[in-house]
Each structure stands twice: as structure tokens, then as C-alpha cells.
Amino acid sequence: MKIFQKGFNYSQDGDGNRLVYHLQGCNMKCPWCANPEGMKVEGVIVSDEEWLLESICPHHAISGKTVDRTICQSCSRKECVTEHNTKGMYLSYEEETVGEILEEARNNAMMFYDGGGVTFTGGEATVQFEELKEALTGLKESGIHTALETNGAHPRLEELMGCVGQLIMDCKLCDPKKHKEYTGLSNETVLANIRKAAKIHPSLHVRVPLIGGVNDGREDQEAFLSFFREIGGSNVTFEVLAYHEFGKKKWEECGWKYQMTEKARVNENTLRQFRERIKEAECNYKRT
């Protein structure tokens, strides 16, 4: 499995203390993504200006603290990462076998307190579907609680539900045209998977990343509330997450321009009112 980040986190990626694997690759292209280094399945060469060395690039793409990515685009050998191992330029992911992940999880079992376990996220974890399915099955057989954070767009997502203890799904937009405009994909499969999960999964958590000028308008909120009333039940919880720009520096380190502006920020009143309206709709609100 291609993994671009891993480590322990408490409660934000599922209940309790969890070992979280961020899997490389995503089928959406959200411009507000906080983990852009995980978007491309093939990975991306990330730069860190603090550790840049001009000597690792024979094509003179590195000058001081900057990288000329136009030179990188035409480079086929990628000597900076294939012949050198530095903190200044590195491939976004490393690889582990499913067996290695299972062993690592079993060895850390004592750390899974307060109902914790292992979480797979991304990127979009389901892009590596077969490996993910094998890992989730193995963890369940080992008695380790699993969680999956997903954008819900994979057509075979239902196959994973039986070996996922806690399913965390994004609901970015209810309008299919706007969803495709901002993410690159229609939300038809996403909404169908959320509906299915609400019917059959014992622990579904639906998250809305609220982005100014994208999905914070009155019509968008009304659409969310209508959908939430439809799928609400004792097994379903909801959460609204505020836009942040924690990923901005990462976009730059990947050699890409961060497109979001201050307009993407959502004021506290809008956030509070939307959260309260979800509660007033008798939907279970859960803050993580």
C-alpha cells in the first residue's frame, strides 16, 4: 500500500486513540484539500526549502530555496529522489505490504485505548481498494477496531462496510453540478452510498466541510438539511467542519498554486447557526 503519512491521533479520525494511515491517491480534486500531496496516485515530489540542496539536481532546477518546477516537468530520471535521499526533495509516499500494516497494528494494540483502533484515510483510501479490503478484513479478524474516512465515491464501497467498525463519510455538496464543478466528480454515487450506509451500517458519521462561496449558501444548507432528515437515525451522526488553510504550504511544496482565497472562510455565526439547525432537525450532532 502507498502511504504518505501515518501516526497516532486521538478522536479526530474515529473514536479513541487511533493509528491513522493516509493512503496515496484520490479520485476527487478539491481545491481546498489539506493533504494535496496525497492526491496523485503516482505521488508527487515534495520540496522543503529548509533542507534543499542544489547538488541533488543535475538539471539545475534548484536555486537556493526555490525549485523551478518547469524543469522538473521535463525530467524523466528524477535524480533528486532516485539517486538521493534527503529531506529537501522526496517522493510523497512510502510503501508497506498489507502484512506489514497488520503486524504494525497488532504490535500497537495496547495503544488503542478509549475504543481506538486503526483508521484508513487519504487522499482517498478506497483508491487502493483491493489492498484496503484485505487490510480491513485482517484487522477485523485480529479483533482490532477499524474506521474508514472516505468521500464515498467508490462504487464498491458497500463491500467494505462489514469490516469497518466506524464509517466516516464526507458530504460536500448535494447539488450534482456544483459537486462536479468543485471536486471533478458527480455526487450520484456518493449520495447513494451514504443512503445505503445509513440503512445498514451501525456507526455512520457524516461530515460537511463548509467552504465559503462553495456550499455555505442558504440553498445549499437547505439541501443538506433535507438530506440529513432523510437519512437520520440512531446510527447516524453529523458534523460541520470549518474551512481552514492548513494545506496551503503543502500545495506550494508540491509545486502547485493554492487557489482558495479569504472568501473561503466561513464566519462563526454561519457555522453556529448551521450546526444548530442540524440539531433542530432532530439529527444527532457529534463534534469530534
Salt bridges, closest charged atoms under 4 A:
ASP15 OD1 - LYS286 NZ 2.88
GLU37 OE2 - LYS250 NZ 3.28
GLU79 OE1 - HIS59 NE2 3.05
GLU79 OE2 - ARG77 NE 3.61
GLU83 OE2 - ARG77 NH2 2.78
GLU96 OE2 - LYS6 NZ 2.53
GLU104 OE2 - LYS6 NZ 2.79
GLU130 OE2 - ARG156 NH1 2.84
GLU149 OE2 - ARG207 NH1 2.98
GLU159 OE1 - LYS133 NZ 3.00
GLU159 OE2 - ARG156 NE 2.79
ASP170 OD2 - LYS172 NZ 2.84
ASP220 OD2 - LYS178 NZ 2.91
GLU222 OE2 - ARG218 NE 3.55
GLU222 OE2 - ARG277 NH2 2.70
GLU230 OE2 - ARG195 NE 2.57
GLU239 OE1 - HIS205 NE2 2.91
GLU239 OE1 - ARG207 NE 3.24
GLU245 OE2 - ARG265 NH2 3.40
GLU253 OE2 - LYS249 NZ 2.60
GLU262 OE1 - ARG265 NE 2.91
GLU276 OE2 - LYS279 NZ 3.48
